[in-house]
């Protein structure tokens, strides 16, 4: 079982995530679509889900389906996006993301975020 599930379809940024995960000893399950994220989250008790809101296939819809803020749901959902996408950030918060941050801040804090995924 992975420490975190990550929805990302940007291969360059995915390699950065994987390298940082290796350095922190964190295992990641990478998915490329919102449907894959919902399916993986249903099969795994993973406590951390990371979502690139700029993924082209169903990122926000997946967060809505997960119901991340539902009663009793222990999952931490972190999403990142371009800093100018304020409307999308607000929609993600409304959909259930506990943390929504610009990609630059996410990148800056990536190692700490991944360390926090470990049980």
Secondary structure, 3 states (H helix, E strand, C coil): CCCEEEECCCHHHHHHHHHHHHHHCCCEEEECCHHHHHHHHHHCCCCEEEEECCCCCCHHHHHHHHCCCCCCCCCEEEEEECCCCHHHHHHHHHHCCCEEEEHHHHHHCHHHHHHCCCC
